[in-house]
Amino acid sequence: MPTNIAKIRRVDPGDADTVQRINADAYTPGYMAVLGTVPKPATEDYGSGIERGEVWILEIQVRSRG
């Protein structure tokens, strides 16, 4: 049976593309229909927030027992 290990950590600069993709995937589908445009969080540049240590991510690792 798999064991999930989760941790919340500050994002480092190497995670910038992942943060951008997560936000685009989360905001674009629902808000495009309502706003008729791509919402700001989907296109926002998170680089300066990452540099200041203001962006966090939940990281989940799935490990198999055995």
PDBQT receptor file of N, H, CA, C and O in Angstrom, charges set to zero:
ATOM      1  N   MET A   1       0.841  -1.177   0.000  1.00  0.00    +0.000 N 
ATOM      2  CA  MET A   1       0.000   0.000   0.000  1.00  0.00    +0.000 C 
ATOM      3  C   MET A   1       0.886   1.240   0.000  1.00  0.00    +0.000 C 
ATOM      4  O   MET A   1       1.840   1.304   0.774  1.00  0.00    +0.000 OA
ATOM      5  N   PRO A   2       0.594   2.236  -0.854  1.00  0.00    +0.000 N 
ATOM      6  CA  PRO A   2       1.439   3.427  -0.917  1.00  0.00    +0.000 C 
ATOM      7  C   PRO A   2       1.272   4.312   0.319  1.00  0.00    +0.000 C 
ATOM      8  O   PRO A   2       0.203   4.363   0.927  1.00  0.00    +0.000 OA
ATOM      9  N   THR A   3       2.329   4.989   0.665  1.00  0.00    +0.000 N 
ATOM     10  H   THR A   3       3.198   4.947   0.171  1.00  0.00    +0.000 HD
ATOM     11  CA  THR A   3       2.329   5.949   1.751  1.00  0.00    +0.000 C 
ATOM     12  C   THR A   3       2.620   7.318   1.163  1.00  0.00    +0.000 C 
ATOM     13  O   THR A   3       3.644   7.514   0.508  1.00  0.00    +0.000 OA
ATOM     14  N   ASN A   4       1.724   8.262   1.395  1.00  0.00    +0.000 N 
ATOM     15  H   ASN A   4       0.893   8.103   1.926  1.00  0.00    +0.000 HD
ATOM     16  CA  ASN A   4       1.951   9.619   0.908  1.00  0.00    +0.000 C 
ATOM     17  C   ASN A   4       2.692  10.418   1.958  1.00  0.00    +0.000 C 
ATOM     18  O   ASN A   4       2.336  10.406   3.136  1.00  0.00    +0.000 OA
ATOM     19  N   ILE A   5       3.718  11.107   1.523  1.00  0.00    +0.000 N 
ATOM     20  H   ILE A   5       4.007  11.118   0.566  1.00  0.00    +0.000 HD
ATOM     21  CA  ILE A   5       4.467  11.995   2.397  1.00  0.00    +0.000 C 
ATOM     22  C   ILE A   5       4.289  13.402   1.834  1.00  0.00    +0.000 C 
ATOM     23  O   ILE A   5       4.645  13.673   0.687  1.00  0.00    +0.000 OA
ATOM     24  N   ALA A   6       3.736  14.287   2.648  1.00  0.00    +0.000 N 
ATOM     25  H   ALA A   6       3.446  14.067   3.580  1.00  0.00    +0.000 HD
ATOM     26  CA  ALA A   6       3.463  15.645   2.187  1.00  0.00    +0.000 C 
ATOM     27  C   ALA A   6       4.255  16.643   3.019  1.00  0.00    +0.000 C 
ATOM     28  O   ALA A   6       4.435  16.478   4.225  1.00  0.00    +0.000 OA
ATOM     29  N   LYS A   7       4.717  17.674   2.342  1.00  0.00    +0.000 N 
ATOM     30  H   LYS A   7       4.571  17.808   1.362  1.00  0.00    +0.000 HD
ATOM     31  CA  LYS A   7       5.367  18.766   3.064  1.00  0.00    +0.000 C 
ATOM     32  C   LYS A   7       5.082  20.070   2.323  1.00  0.00    +0.000 C 
ATOM     33  O   LYS A   7       4.948  20.098   1.099  1.00  0.00    +0.000 OA
ATOM     34  N   ILE A   8       4.995  21.131   3.090  1.00  0.00    +0.000 N 
ATOM     35  H   ILE A   8       5.104  21.109   4.084  1.00  0.00    +0.000 HD
ATOM     36  CA  ILE A   8       4.852  22.469   2.527  1.00  0.00    +0.000 C 
ATOM     37  C   ILE A   8       6.225  23.098   2.609  1.00  0.00    +0.000 C 
ATOM     38  O   ILE A   8       6.876  23.090   3.654  1.00  0.00    +0.000 OA
ATOM     39  N   ARG A   9       6.654  23.649   1.472  1.00  0.00    +0.000 N 
ATOM     40  H   ARG A   9       6.126  23.655   0.623  1.00  0.00    +0.000 HD
ATOM     41  CA  ARG A   9       7.993  24.255   1.444  1.00  0.00    +0.000 C 
ATOM     42  C   ARG A   9       7.973  25.530   0.609  1.00  0.00    +0.000 C 
ATOM     43  O   ARG A   9       7.098  25.742  -0.231  1.00  0.00    +0.000 OA
ATOM     44  N   ARG A  10       8.958  26.361   0.871  1.00  0.00    +0.000 N 
ATOM     45  H   ARG A  10       9.669  26.189   1.553  1.00  0.00    +0.000 HD
ATOM     46  CA  ARG A  10       9.130  27.546   0.033  1.00  0.00    +0.000 C 
ATOM     47  C   ARG A  10       9.569  27.101  -1.355  1.00  0.00    +0.000 C 
ATOM     48  O   ARG A  10      10.340  26.154  -1.511  1.00  0.00    +0.000 OA
ATOM     49  N   VAL A  11       9.067  27.794  -2.339  1.00  0.00    +0.000 N 
ATOM     50  H   VAL A  11       8.441  28.563  -2.212  1.00  0.00    +0.000 HD
ATOM     51  CA  VAL A  11       9.443  27.525  -3.719  1.00  0.00    +0.000 C 
ATOM     52  C   VAL A  11      10.825  28.116  -3.966  1.00  0.00    +0.000 C 
ATOM     53  O   VAL A  11      11.137  29.204  -3.482  1.00  0.00    +0.000 OA
ATOM     54  N   ASP A  12      11.650  27.400  -4.719  1.00  0.00    +0.000 N 
ATOM     55  H   ASP A  12      11.396  26.516  -5.113  1.00  0.00    +0.000 HD
ATOM     56  CA  ASP A  12      12.935  27.960  -5.118  1.00  0.00    +0.000 C 
ATOM     57  C   ASP A  12      12.831  28.376  -6.593  1.00  0.00    +0.000 C 
ATOM     58  O   ASP A  12      11.882  27.984  -7.274  1.00  0.00    +0.000 OA
ATOM     59  N   PRO A  13      13.789  29.159  -7.092  1.00  0.00    +0.000 N 
ATOM     60  CA  PRO A  13      13.701  29.653  -8.472  1.00  0.00    +0.000 C 
ATOM     61  C   PRO A  13      13.510  28.561  -9.518  1.00  0.00    +0.000 C 
ATOM     62  O   PRO A  13      12.912  28.821 -10.562  1.00  0.00    +0.000 OA
ATOM     63  N   GLY A  14      13.993  27.364  -9.274  1.00  0.00    +0.000 N 
ATOM     64  H   GLY A  14      14.479  27.153  -8.426  1.00  0.00    +0.000 HD
ATOM     65  CA  GLY A  14      13.838  26.263 -10.215  1.00  0.00    +0.000 C 
ATOM     66  C   GLY A  14      12.392  25.774 -10.341  1.00  0.00    +0.000 C 
ATOM     67  O   GLY A  14      12.064  25.033 -11.268  1.00  0.00    +0.000 OA
ATOM     68  N   ASP A  15      11.537  26.188  -9.414  1.00  0.00    +0.000 N 
ATOM     69  H   ASP A  15      11.804  26.790  -8.661  1.00  0.00    +0.000 HD
ATOM     70  CA  ASP A  15      10.130  25.797  -9.428  1.00  0.00    +0.000 C 
ATOM     71  C   ASP A  15       9.229  26.819 -10.126  1.00  0.00    +0.000 C 
ATOM     72  O   ASP A  15       8.017  26.618 -10.189  1.00  0.00    +0.000 OA
ATOM     73  N   ALA A  16       9.787  27.890 -10.642  1.00  0.00    +0.000 N 
ATOM     74  H   ALA A  16      10.772  28.053 -10.590  1.00  0.00    +0.000 HD
ATOM     75  CA  ALA A  16       8.971  28.977 -11.198  1.00  0.00    +0.000 C 
ATOM     76  C   ALA A  16       8.030  28.496 -12.297  1.00  0.00    +0.000 C 
ATOM     77  O   ALA A  16       6.861  28.882 -12.307  1.00  0.00    +0.000 OA
ATOM     78  N   ASP A  17       8.501  27.671 -13.213  1.00  0.00    +0.000 N 
ATOM     79  H   ASP A  17       9.451  27.358 -13.204  1.00  0.00    +0.000 HD
ATOM     80  CA  ASP A  17       7.640  27.170 -14.287  1.00  0.00    +0.000 C 
ATOM     81  C   ASP A  17       6.503  26.310 -13.732  1.00  0.00    +0.000 C 
ATOM     82  O   ASP A  17       5.383  26.361 -14.241  1.00  0.00    +0.000 OA
ATOM     83  N   THR A  18       6.779  25.534 -12.708  1.00  0.00    +0.000 N 
ATOM     84  H   THR A  18       7.689  25.493 -12.295  1.00  0.00    +0.000 HD
ATOM     85  CA  THR A  18       5.751  24.703 -12.085  1.00  0.00    +0.000 C 
ATOM     86  C   THR A  18       4.688  25.572 -11.434  1.00  0.00    +0.000 C 
ATOM     87  O   THR A  18       3.497  25.301 -11.583  1.00  0.00    +0.000 OA
ATOM     88  N   VAL A  19       5.095  26.605 -10.719  1.00  0.00    +0.000 N 
ATOM     89  H   VAL A  19       6.063  26.825 -10.598  1.00  0.00    +0.000 HD
ATOM     90  CA  VAL A  19       4.149  27.516 -10.077  1.00  0.00    +0.000 C 
ATOM     91  C   VAL A  19       3.270  28.183 -11.133  1.00  0.00    +0.000 C 
ATOM     92  O   VAL A  19       2.055  28.285 -10.961  1.00  0.00    +0.000 OA
ATOM     93  N   GLN A  20       3.875  28.629 -12.211  1.00  0.00    +0.000 N 
ATOM     94  H   GLN A  20       4.862  28.546 -12.351  1.00  0.00    +0.000 HD
ATOM     95  CA  GLN A  20       3.117  29.268 -13.287  1.00  0.00    +0.000 C 
ATOM     96  C   GLN A  20       2.094  28.301 -13.881  1.00  0.00    +0.000 C 
ATOM     97  O   GLN A  20       0.941  28.670 -14.102  1.00  0.00    +0.000 OA
ATOM     98  N   ARG A  21       2.513  27.081 -14.136  1.00  0.00    +0.000 N 
ATOM     99  H   ARG A  21       3.450  26.782 -13.957  1.00  0.00    +0.000 HD
ATOM    100  CA  ARG A  21       1.624  26.078 -14.733  1.00  0.00    +0.000 C 
ATOM    101  C   ARG A  21       0.465  25.725 -13.791  1.00  0.00    +0.000 C 
ATOM    102  O   ARG A  21      -0.679  25.605 -14.229  1.00  0.00    +0.000 OA
ATOM    103  N   ILE A  22       0.764  25.561 -12.506  1.00  0.00    +0.000 N 
ATOM    104  H   ILE A  22       1.694  25.658 -12.150  1.00  0.00    +0.000 HD
ATOM    105  CA  ILE A  22      -0.282  25.250 -11.529  1.00  0.00    +0.000 C 
ATOM    106  C   ILE A  22      -1.329  26.364 -11.509  1.00  0.00    +0.000 C 
ATOM    107  O   ILE A  22      -2.529  26.089 -11.521  1.00  0.00    +0.000 OA
ATOM    108  N   ASN A  23      -0.886  27.597 -11.481  1.00  0.00    +0.000 N 
ATOM    109  H   ASN A  23       0.089  27.820 -11.472  1.00  0.00    +0.000 HD
ATOM    110  CA  ASN A  23      -1.822  28.714 -11.439  1.00  0.00    +0.000 C 
ATOM    111  C   ASN A  23      -2.616  28.843 -12.732  1.00  0.00    +0.000 C 
ATOM    112  O   ASN A  23      -3.817  29.110 -12.692  1.00  0.00    +0.000 OA
ATOM    113  N   ALA A  24      -1.977  28.663 -13.855  1.00  0.00    +0.000 N 
ATOM    114  H   ALA A  24      -1.001  28.447 -13.887  1.00  0.00    +0.000 HD
ATOM    115  CA  ALA A  24      -2.697  28.717 -15.131  1.00  0.00    +0.000 C 
ATOM    116  C   ALA A  24      -3.737  27.607 -15.202  1.00  0.00    +0.000 C 
ATOM    117  O   ALA A  24      -4.873  27.846 -15.611  1.00  0.00    +0.000 OA
ATOM    118  N   ASP A  25      -3.357  26.401 -14.807  1.00  0.00    +0.000 N 
ATOM    119  H   ASP A  25      -2.434  26.207 -14.474  1.00  0.00    +0.000 HD
ATOM    120  CA  ASP A  25      -4.286  25.264 -14.837  1.00  0.00    +0.000 C 
ATOM    121  C   ASP A  25      -5.448  25.460 -13.850  1.00  0.00    +0.000 C 
ATOM    122  O   ASP A  25      -6.570  25.027 -14.115  1.00  0.00    +0.000 OA
ATOM    123  N   ALA A  26      -5.180  26.103 -12.732  1.00  0.00    +0.000 N 
ATOM    124  H   ALA A  26      -4.269  26.455 -12.517  1.00  0.00    +0.000 HD
ATOM    125  CA  ALA A  26      -6.209  26.289 -11.712  1.00  0.00    +0.000 C 
ATOM    126  C   ALA A  26      -7.195  27.397 -12.070  1.00  0.00    +0.000 C 
ATOM    127  O   ALA A  26      -8.395  27.254 -11.837  1.00  0.00    +0.000 OA
ATOM    128  N   TYR A  27      -6.709  28.484 -12.627  1.00  0.00    +0.000 N 
ATOM    129  H   TYR A  27      -5.734  28.600 -12.817  1.00  0.00    +0.000 HD
ATOM    130  CA  TYR A  27      -7.550  29.652 -12.843  1.00  0.00    +0.000 C 
ATOM    131  C   TYR A  27      -8.167  29.760 -14.232  1.00  0.00    +0.000 C 
ATOM    132  O   TYR A  27      -9.301  30.223 -14.360  1.00  0.00    +0.000 OA
ATOM    133  N   THR A  28      -7.466  29.353 -15.253  1.00  0.00    +0.000 N 
ATOM    134  H   THR A  28      -6.545  28.977 -15.149  1.00  0.00    +0.000 HD
ATOM    135  CA  THR A  28      -7.929  29.608 -16.617  1.00  0.00    +0.000 C 
ATOM    136  C   THR A  28      -9.264  28.955 -16.958  1.00  0.00    +0.000 C 
ATOM    137  O   THR A  28     -10.156  29.660 -17.429  1.00  0.00    +0.000 OA
ATOM    138  N   PRO A  29      -9.458  27.654 -16.750  1.00  0.00    +0.000 N 
ATOM    139  CA  PRO A  29     -10.712  27.043 -17.208  1.00  0.00    +0.000 C 
ATOM    140  C   PRO A  29     -11.976  27.683 -16.625  1.00  0.00    +0.000 C 
ATOM    141  O   PRO A  29     -12.914  27.980 -17.365  1.00  0.00    +0.000 OA
ATOM    142  N   GLY A  30     -12.007  27.891 -15.344  1.00  0.00    +0.000 N 
ATOM    143  H   GLY A  30     -11.245  27.649 -14.743  1.00  0.00    +0.000 HD
ATOM    144  CA  GLY A  30     -13.204  28.428 -14.711  1.00  0.00    +0.000 C 
ATOM    145  C   GLY A  30     -13.454  29.896 -14.993  1.00  0.00    +0.000 C 
ATOM    146  O   GLY A  30     -14.596  30.318 -15.178  1.00  0.00    +0.000 OA
ATOM    147  N   TYR A  31     -12.389  30.666 -15.025  1.00  0.00    +0.000 N 
ATOM    148  H   TYR A  31     -11.461  30.324 -14.874  1.00  0.00    +0.000 HD
ATOM    149  CA  TYR A  31     -12.555  32.104 -15.167  1.00  0.00    +0.000 C 
ATOM    150  C   TYR A  31     -12.689  32.567 -16.613  1.00  0.00    +0.000 C 
ATOM    151  O   TYR A  31     -13.272  33.621 -16.868  1.00  0.00    +0.000 OA
ATOM    152  N   MET A  32     -12.168  31.810 -17.550  1.00  0.00    +0.000 N 
ATOM    153  H   MET A  32     -11.695  30.954 -17.343  1.00  0.00    +0.000 HD
ATOM    154  CA  MET A  32     -12.317  32.185 -18.972  1.00  0.00    +0.000 C 
ATOM    155  C   MET A  32     -13.789  32.285 -19.342  1.00  0.00    +0.000 C 
ATOM    156  O   MET A  32     -14.187  33.213 -20.046  1.00  0.00    +0.000 OA
ATOM    157  N   ALA A  33     -14.594  31.352 -18.883  1.00  0.00    +0.000 N 
ATOM    158  H   ALA A  33     -14.271  30.598 -18.311  1.00  0.00    +0.000 HD
ATOM    159  CA  ALA A  33     -16.022  31.347 -19.218  1.00  0.00    +0.000 C 
ATOM    160  C   ALA A  33     -16.739  32.563 -18.613  1.00  0.00    +0.000 C 
ATOM    161  O   ALA A  33     -17.668  33.104 -19.212  1.00  0.00    +0.000 OA
ATOM    162  N   VAL A  34     -16.303  32.978 -17.437  1.00  0.00    +0.000 N 
ATOM    163  H   VAL A  34     -15.548  32.539 -16.951  1.00  0.00    +0.000 HD
ATOM    164  CA  VAL A  34     -16.962  34.089 -16.752  1.00  0.00    +0.000 C 
ATOM    165  C   VAL A  34     -16.424  35.435 -17.207  1.00  0.00    +0.000 C 
ATOM    166  O   VAL A  34     -17.197  36.349 -17.497  1.00  0.00    +0.000 OA
ATOM    167  N   LEU A  35     -15.105  35.564 -17.271  1.00  0.00    +0.000 N 
ATOM    168  H   LEU A  35     -14.477  34.822 -17.035  1.00  0.00    +0.000 HD
ATOM    169  CA  LEU A  35     -14.476  36.845 -17.595  1.00  0.00    +0.000 C 
ATOM    170  C   LEU A  35     -14.286  37.083 -19.086  1.00  0.00    +0.000 C 
ATOM    171  O   LEU A  35     -14.246  38.223 -19.550  1.00  0.00    +0.000 OA
ATOM    172  N   GLY A  36     -14.171  35.992 -19.823  1.00  0.00    +0.000 N 
ATOM    173  H   GLY A  36     -14.203  35.066 -19.447  1.00  0.00    +0.000 HD
ATOM    174  CA  GLY A  36     -13.902  36.116 -21.250  1.00  0.00    +0.000 C 
ATOM    175  C   GLY A  36     -12.460  36.455 -21.550  1.00  0.00    +0.000 C 
ATOM    176  O   GLY A  36     -12.126  36.802 -22.683  1.00  0.00    +0.000 OA
ATOM    177  N   THR A  37     -11.606  36.360 -20.554  1.00  0.00    +0.000 N 
ATOM    178  H   THR A  37     -11.877  36.078 -19.634  1.00  0.00    +0.000 HD
ATOM    179  CA  THR A  37     -10.177  36.631 -20.721  1.00  0.00    +0.000 C 
ATOM    180  C   THR A  37      -9.406  35.775 -19.725  1.00  0.00    +0.000 C 
ATOM    181  O   THR A  37      -9.980  35.239 -18.777  1.00  0.00    +0.000 OA
ATOM    182  N   VAL A  38      -8.126  35.654 -19.944  1.00  0.00    +0.000 N 
ATOM    183  H   VAL A  38      -7.660  36.089 -20.715  1.00  0.00    +0.000 HD
ATOM    184  CA  VAL A  38      -7.277  34.888 -19.032  1.00  0.00    +0.000 C 
ATOM    185  C   VAL A  38      -7.110  35.706 -17.748  1.00  0.00    +0.000 C 
ATOM    186  O   VAL A  38      -6.739  36.877 -17.819  1.00  0.00    +0.000 OA
ATOM    187  N   PRO A  39      -7.374  35.118 -16.578  1.00  0.00    +0.000 N 
ATOM    188  CA  PRO A  39      -7.261  35.857 -15.320  1.00  0.00    +0.000 C 
ATOM    189  C   PRO A  39      -5.806  36.141 -14.949  1.00  0.00    +0.000 C 
ATOM    190  O   PRO A  39      -4.899  35.398 -15.323  1.00  0.00    +0.000 OA
ATOM    191  N   LYS A  40      -5.603  37.219 -14.213  1.00  0.00    +0.000 N 
ATOM    192  H   LYS A  40      -6.340  37.822 -13.908  1.00  0.00    +0.000 HD
ATOM    193  CA  LYS A  40      -4.254  37.651 -13.844  1.00  0.00    +0.000 C 
ATOM    194  C   LYS A  40      -3.401  36.567 -13.176  1.00  0.00    +0.000 C 
ATOM    195  O   LYS A  40      -2.233  36.434 -13.543  1.00  0.00    +0.000 OA
ATOM    196  N   PRO A  41      -3.917  35.778 -12.209  1.00  0.00    +0.000 N 
ATOM    197  CA  PRO A  41      -3.063  34.765 -11.587  1.00  0.00    +0.000 C 
ATOM    198  C   PRO A  41      -2.495  33.750 -12.585  1.00  0.00    +0.000 C 
ATOM    199  O   PRO A  41      -1.456  33.143 -12.327  1.00  0.00    +0.000 OA
ATOM    200  N   ALA A  42      -3.171  33.566 -13.720  1.00  0.00    +0.000 N 
ATOM    201  H   ALA A  42      -4.016  34.059 -13.929  1.00  0.00    +0.000 HD
ATOM    202  CA  ALA A  42      -2.702  32.605 -14.713  1.00  0.00    +0.000 C 
ATOM    203  C   ALA A  42      -1.503  33.121 -15.491  1.00  0.00    +0.000 C 
ATOM    204  O   ALA A  42      -0.760  32.333 -16.076  1.00  0.00    +0.000 OA
ATOM    205  N   THR A  43      -1.306  34.430 -15.505  1.00  0.00    +0.000 N 
ATOM    206  H   THR A  43      -1.910  35.070 -15.029  1.00  0.00    +0.000 HD
ATOM    207  CA  THR A  43      -0.201  35.009 -16.283  1.00  0.00    +0.000 C 
ATOM    208  C   THR A  43       0.770  35.809 -15.422  1.00  0.00    +0.000 C 
ATOM    209  O   THR A  43       1.755  36.342 -15.933  1.00  0.00    +0.000 OA
ATOM    210  N   GLU A  44       0.507  35.896 -14.143  1.00  0.00    +0.000 N 
ATOM    211  H   GLU A  44      -0.293  35.463 -13.728  1.00  0.00    +0.000 HD
ATOM    212  CA  GLU A  44       1.346  36.682 -13.239  1.00  0.00    +0.000 C 
ATOM    213  C   GLU A  44       2.769  36.142 -13.197  1.00  0.00    +0.000 C 
ATOM    214  O   GLU A  44       2.989  34.934 -13.277  1.00  0.00    +0.000 OA
ATOM    215  N   ASP A  45       3.728  37.045 -13.070  1.00  0.00    +0.000 N 
ATOM    216  H   ASP A  45       3.550  38.027 -13.005  1.00  0.00    +0.000 HD
ATOM    217  CA  ASP A  45       5.129  36.663 -12.925  1.00  0.00    +0.000 C 
ATOM    218  C   ASP A  45       5.403  36.487 -11.429  1.00  0.00    +0.000 C 
ATOM    219  O   ASP A  45       5.392  37.456 -10.671  1.00  0.00    +0.000 OA
ATOM    220  N   TYR A  46       5.643  35.270 -11.024  1.00  0.00    +0.000 N 
ATOM    221  H   TYR A  46       5.651  34.482 -11.640  1.00  0.00    +0.000 HD
ATOM    222  CA  TYR A  46       5.851  34.966  -9.608  1.00  0.00    +0.000 C 
ATOM    223  C   TYR A  46       7.322  35.066  -9.198  1.00  0.00    +0.000 C 
ATOM    224  O   TYR A  46       7.662  34.792  -8.047  1.00  0.00    +0.000 OA
ATOM    225  N   GLY A  47       8.184  35.450 -10.118  1.00  0.00    +0.000 N 
ATOM    226  H   GLY A  47       7.908  35.673 -11.053  1.00  0.00    +0.000 HD
ATOM    227  CA  GLY A  47       9.628  35.491  -9.857  1.00  0.00    +0.000 C 
ATOM    228  C   GLY A  47      10.021  36.330  -8.661  1.00  0.00    +0.000 C 
ATOM    229  O   GLY A  47      10.802  35.876  -7.825  1.00  0.00    +0.000 OA
ATOM    230  N   SER A  48       9.498  37.547  -8.558  1.00  0.00    +0.000 N 
ATOM    231  H   SER A  48       8.864  37.916  -9.238  1.00  0.00    +0.000 HD
ATOM    232  CA  SER A  48       9.891  38.411  -7.439  1.00  0.00    +0.000 C 
ATOM    233  C   SER A  48       9.353  37.872  -6.116  1.00  0.00    +0.000 C 
ATOM    234  O   SER A  48      10.025  37.977  -5.091  1.00  0.00    +0.000 OA
ATOM    235  N   GLY A  49       8.153  37.297  -6.125  1.00  0.00    +0.000 N 
ATOM    236  H   GLY A  49       7.606  37.212  -6.959  1.00  0.00    +0.000 HD
ATOM    237  CA  GLY A  49       7.616  36.690  -4.908  1.00  0.00    +0.000 C 
ATOM    238  C   GLY A  49       8.431  35.484  -4.475  1.00  0.00    +0.000 C 
ATOM    239  O   GLY A  49       8.639  35.256  -3.284  1.00  0.00    +0.000 OA
ATOM    240  N   ILE A  50       8.890  34.715  -5.452  1.00  0.00    +0.000 N 
ATOM    241  H   ILE A  50       8.721  34.900  -6.420  1.00  0.00    +0.000 HD
ATOM    242  CA  ILE A  50       9.745  33.562  -5.153  1.00  0.00    +0.000 C 
ATOM    243  C   ILE A  50      11.057  34.036  -4.548  1.00  0.00    +0.000 C 
ATOM    244  O   ILE A  50      11.526  33.463  -3.565  1.00  0.00    +0.000 OA
ATOM    245  N   GLU A  51      11.650  35.068  -5.116  1.00  0.00    +0.000 N 
ATOM    246  H   GLU A  51      11.269  35.534  -5.915  1.00  0.00    +0.000 HD
ATOM    247  CA  GLU A  51      12.916  35.603  -4.592  1.00  0.00    +0.000 C 
ATOM    248  C   GLU A  51      12.767  36.113  -3.161  1.00  0.00    +0.000 C 
ATOM    249  O   GLU A  51      13.699  36.001  -2.365  1.00  0.00    +0.000 OA
ATOM    250  N   ARG A  52      11.612  36.669  -2.829  1.00  0.00    +0.000 N 
ATOM    251  H   ARG A  52      10.855  36.760  -3.476  1.00  0.00    +0.000 HD
ATOM    252  CA  ARG A  52      11.375  37.187  -1.474  1.00  0.00    +0.000 C 
ATOM    253  C   ARG A  52      10.929  36.098  -0.500  1.00  0.00    +0.000 C 
ATOM    254  O   ARG A  52      10.731  36.379   0.681  1.00  0.00    +0.000 OA
ATOM    255  N   GLY A  53      10.766  34.862  -0.971  1.00  0.00    +0.000 N 
ATOM    256  H   GLY A  53      10.927  34.633  -1.931  1.00  0.00    +0.000 HD
ATOM    257  CA  GLY A  53      10.365  33.763  -0.105  1.00  0.00    +0.000 C 
ATOM    258  C   GLY A  53       8.884  33.780   0.241  1.00  0.00    +0.000 C 
ATOM    259  O   GLY A  53       8.486  33.269   1.287  1.00  0.00    +0.000 OA
ATOM    260  N   GLU A  54       8.066  34.360  -0.626  1.00  0.00    +0.000 N 
ATOM    261  H   GLU A  54       8.389  34.776  -1.476  1.00  0.00    +0.000 HD
ATOM    262  CA  GLU A  54       6.635  34.508  -0.359  1.00  0.00    +0.000 C 
ATOM    263  C   GLU A  54       5.765  33.431  -1.009  1.00  0.00    +0.000 C 
ATOM    264  O   GLU A  54       4.553  33.411  -0.796  1.00  0.00    +0.000 OA
ATOM    265  N   VAL A  55       6.356  32.552  -1.787  1.00  0.00    +0.000 N 
ATOM    266  H   VAL A  55       7.341  32.569  -1.960  1.00  0.00    +0.000 HD
ATOM    267  CA  VAL A  55       5.584  31.548  -2.510  1.00  0.00    +0.000 C 
ATOM    268  C   VAL A  55       5.901  30.175  -1.927  1.00  0.00    +0.000 C 
ATOM    269  O   VAL A  55       7.062  29.792  -1.781  1.00  0.00    +0.000 OA
ATOM    270  N   TRP A  56       4.839  29.451  -1.601  1.00  0.00    +0.000 N 
ATOM    271  H   TRP A  56       3.897  29.762  -1.719  1.00  0.00    +0.000 HD
ATOM    272  CA  TRP A  56       4.962  28.132  -0.985  1.00  0.00    +0.000 C 
ATOM    273  C   TRP A  56       4.242  27.119  -1.851  1.00  0.00    +0.000 C 
ATOM    274  O   TRP A  56       3.348  27.468  -2.622  1.00  0.00    +0.000 OA
ATOM    275  N   ILE A  57       4.636  25.858  -1.719  1.00  0.00    +0.000 N 
ATOM    276  H   ILE A  57       5.362  25.574  -1.093  1.00  0.00    +0.000 HD
ATOM    277  CA  ILE A  57       4.023  24.798  -2.502  1.00  0.00    +0.000 C 
ATOM    278  C   ILE A  57       3.855  23.557  -1.631  1.00  0.00    +0.000 C 
ATOM    279  O   ILE A  57       4.675  23.275  -0.758  1.00  0.00    +0.000 OA
ATOM    280  N   LEU A  58       2.781  22.826  -1.886  1.00  0.00    +0.000 N 
ATOM    281  H   LEU A  58       2.114  23.055  -2.595  1.00  0.00    +0.000 HD
ATOM    282  CA  LEU A  58       2.577  21.539  -1.212  1.00  0.00    +0.000 C 
ATOM    283  C   LEU A  58       3.187  20.470  -2.095  1.00  0.00    +0.000 C 
ATOM    284  O   LEU A  58       2.797  20.310  -3.252  1.00  0.00    +0.000 OA
ATOM    285  N   GLU A  59       4.126  19.755  -1.558  1.00  0.00    +0.000 N 
ATOM    286  H   GLU A  59       4.443  19.886  -0.618  1.00  0.00    +0.000 HD
ATOM    287  CA  GLU A  59       4.818  18.710  -2.300  1.00  0.00    +0.000 C 
ATOM    288  C   GLU A  59       4.415  17.358  -1.725  1.00  0.00    +0.000 C 
ATOM    289  O   GLU A  59       4.554  17.124  -0.524  1.00  0.00    +0.000 OA
ATOM    290  N   ILE A  60       3.920  16.478  -2.574  1.00  0.00    +0.000 N 
ATOM    291  H   ILE A  60       3.808  16.668  -3.550  1.00  0.00    +0.000 HD
ATOM    292  CA  ILE A  60       3.475  15.151  -2.130  1.00  0.00    +0.000 C 
ATOM    293  C   ILE A  60       4.304  14.093  -2.829  1.00  0.00    +0.000 C 
ATOM    294  O   ILE A  60       4.416  14.086  -4.055  1.00  0.00    +0.000 OA
ATOM    295  N   GLN A  61       4.881  13.206  -2.051  1.00  0.00    +0.000 N 
ATOM    296  H   GLN A  61       4.791  13.211  -1.055  1.00  0.00    +0.000 HD
ATOM    297  CA  GLN A  61       5.629  12.073  -2.581  1.00  0.00    +0.000 C 
ATOM    298  C   GLN A  61       4.858  10.808  -2.247  1.00  0.00    +0.000 C 
ATOM    299  O   GLN A  61       4.456  10.599  -1.103  1.00  0.00    +0.000 OA
ATOM    300  N   VAL A  62       4.657   9.974  -3.242  1.00  0.00    +0.000 N 
ATOM    301  H   VAL A  62       4.983  10.144  -4.172  1.00  0.00    +0.000 HD
ATOM    302  CA  VAL A  62       3.974   8.702  -3.035  1.00  0.00    +0.000 C 
ATOM    303  C   VAL A  62       5.047   7.626  -2.978  1.00  0.00    +0.000 C 
ATOM    304  O   VAL A  62       5.835   7.465  -3.910  1.00  0.00    +0.000 OA
ATOM    305  N   ARG A  63       5.066   6.903  -1.885  1.00  0.00    +0.000 N 
ATOM    306  H   ARG A  63       4.426   7.034  -1.128  1.00  0.00    +0.000 HD
ATOM    307  CA  ARG A  63       6.052   5.833  -1.720  1.00  0.00    +0.000 C 
ATOM    308  C   ARG A  63       5.326   4.514  -1.513  1.00  0.00    +0.000 C 
ATOM    309  O   ARG A  63       4.320   4.443  -0.807  1.00  0.00    +0.000 OA
ATOM    310  N   SER A  64       5.839   3.505  -2.124  1.00  0.00    +0.000 N 
ATOM    311  H   SER A  64       6.656   3.563  -2.697  1.00  0.00    +0.000 HD
ATOM    312  CA  SER A  64       5.265   2.167  -1.950  1.00  0.00    +0.000 C 
ATOM    313  C   SER A  64       5.896   1.494  -0.753  1.00  0.00    +0.000 C 
ATOM    314  O   SER A  64       7.103   1.593  -0.532  1.00  0.00    +0.000 OA
ATOM    315  N   ARG A  65       5.097   0.831  -0.006  1.00  0.00    +0.000 N 
ATOM    316  H   ARG A  65       4.117   0.751  -0.185  1.00  0.00    +0.000 HD
ATOM    317  CA  ARG A  65       5.628   0.039   1.111  1.00  0.00    +0.000 C 
ATOM    318  C   ARG A  65       6.093  -1.305   0.576  1.00  0.00    +0.000 C 
ATOM    319  O   ARG A  65       5.514  -1.868  -0.354  1.00  0.00    +0.000 OA
ATOM    320  N   GLY A  66       7.124  -1.782   1.175  1.00  0.00    +0.000 N 
ATOM    321  H   GLY A  66       7.594  -1.325   1.930  1.00  0.00    +0.000 HD
ATOM    322  CA  GLY A  66       7.495  -3.136   0.808  1.00  0.00    +0.000 C 
ATOM    323  C   GLY A  66       8.916  -3.379   0.576  1.00  0.00    +0.000 C 
ATOM    324  O   GLY A  66       9.307  -4.503   0.262  1.00  0.00    +0.000 OA
TER     325      GLY A  66
